[in-house]
Amino acid sequence: MNQADCREVLIQRKNRIKPFPGKGTILFSSAGIFHEMIDAYLADGDRFRSTGDLMNAYASYWYALGWLDAGTILGLISSLDPGIQPDFSGGTRPDPDTIRMDEKATRYRSLLGMALESLDLAPERDASLFAAAEQFMAIARSCLNRGVSLDQESERAGALAAYSYGFAWLDAGVRFGLFRILKNRELFTI
């Protein structure tokens, strides 16, 4: 999905977000955090886009989609057609500067790898959120693997999308309390 399509899908799905938990509950405030992060990364993407920085806009939109899907799978928000298994390939290059794209994809790949190594599952094995923590970790690992495959196919835009999306799941998991940060705390929005 190219940058414009990614933005359009994000906006369509964002506009249909509804929090599930009742107003005034702890989970309602958690749902609000997901909505805030989606809005913030959409705004970041639009700011990048307005300056012609399509690569960072693309990464921001995918990051917002990761937060949206993470909140949906947790049941904190509802949205139209949760992606969960997005197709990162087939997108057009969001930036004609291939050297810059290569550097950005390599950097995001490294950040996602570091983030995966920096976390441990927070819930106890028998706790109800243990399976969610495992699923979030598995999705992030799957995104890293998909990004590496796309990198090897020289589909840098798709790789960048996969890394951004996967990192959002980890960041959302940290913020929701699914993970404990063991190191590199500065990587996470907490």
C-alpha positions, -999 to 999 in steps of 0.1 A, spaced: 0 0 0 15 33 -10 17 64 13 -16 80 1 -35 47 4 -20 41 38 -32 75 50 -67 70 35 -71 36 52 -59 50 85 -83 79 83 -113 57 74 -106 33 102 -97 61 127 -130 79 120 -149 48 130 -131 41 163 -154 36 192 -142 28 227 -157 -4 241 -152 0 278 -177 21 298 -171 57 304 -153 64 337 -137 29 339 -100 22 339 -102 5 306 -120 35 291 -89 56 300 -67 30 284 -88 32 252 -83 69 253 -45 65 252 -48 44 221 -69 70 204 -44 98 215 -15 78 200 -33 72 167 -42 109 164 -6 119 173 10 97 147 -15 107 120 -7 143 128 30 136 126 25 119 93 5 148 79 32 172 91 59 152 74 37 150 43 32 187 42 70 193 40 74 167 13 90 141 36 69 112 23 92 85 39 86 97 74 49 103 67 46 67 55 64 53 86 41 75 109 9 63 92 20 26 96 29 33 132 -6 47 138 -21 17 121 -2 -6 145 -16 12 175 -51 10 160 -48 -27 154 -33 -33 188 -61 -14 205 -87 -33 185 -72 -67 193 -72 -58 230 -109 -50 227 -104 -14 239 -116 2 207 -135 -10 177 -127 -1 142 -136 -10 106 -118 -41 94 -88 -45 117 -58 -52 96 -39 -75 119 -23 -92 89 -15 -62 67 2 -65 33 33 -44 34 45 -53 -1 33 -36 -32 37 -1 -20 53 25 -40 85 40 -28 75 69 -6 108 87 -12 129 89 -43 161 91 -23 170 54 -21 201 60 1 180 77 27 153 50 24 179 23 29 193 41 59 158 46 74 148 10 69 180 -3 84 176 20 114 140 9 120 150 -27 116 177 -22 143 153 -3 166 126 -31 163 152 -57 170 165 -38 201 129 -33 213 122 -70 211 153 -77 231 145 -50 257 111 -65 268 98 -93 289 62 -104 293 47 -86 324 16 -108 332 21 -140 351 17 -171 330 -18 -179 344 -30 -143 342 -57 -134 316 -34 -110 298 -5 -134 294 -18 -146 260 -22 -110 248 14 -103 257 25 -134 238 4 -124 208 18 -88 208 54 -101 209 46 -127 181 32 -99 159 62 -77 164 86 -107 156 65 -115 126 68 -79 114 105 -80 119 108 -112 98 85 -98 71 106 -66 70 138 -85 66 123 -105 37 112 -73 21 146 -58 26 161 -88 9 137 -83 -20 148 -46 -21 113 -35 -12 125 -9 13 92 10 16 74 -22 26 102 -31 50 100 3 66 62 -2 69 66 -36 86 92 -23 111 70 7 120 39 -13 124 56 -40 145 73 -14 167 39 2 174 26 -31 188 55 -33 212 50 4 222 13 -2 227 20 -33 248 44 -14 270 19 14 275 -9 -11 283 12 -30 307 18 -62 288 55 -59 289 82 -50 314 111 -29 300 144 -46 309 166 -21 290 166 7 265 137 24 282 142 54 259 128 34 229 93 34 243 65 59 248 60 56 285 
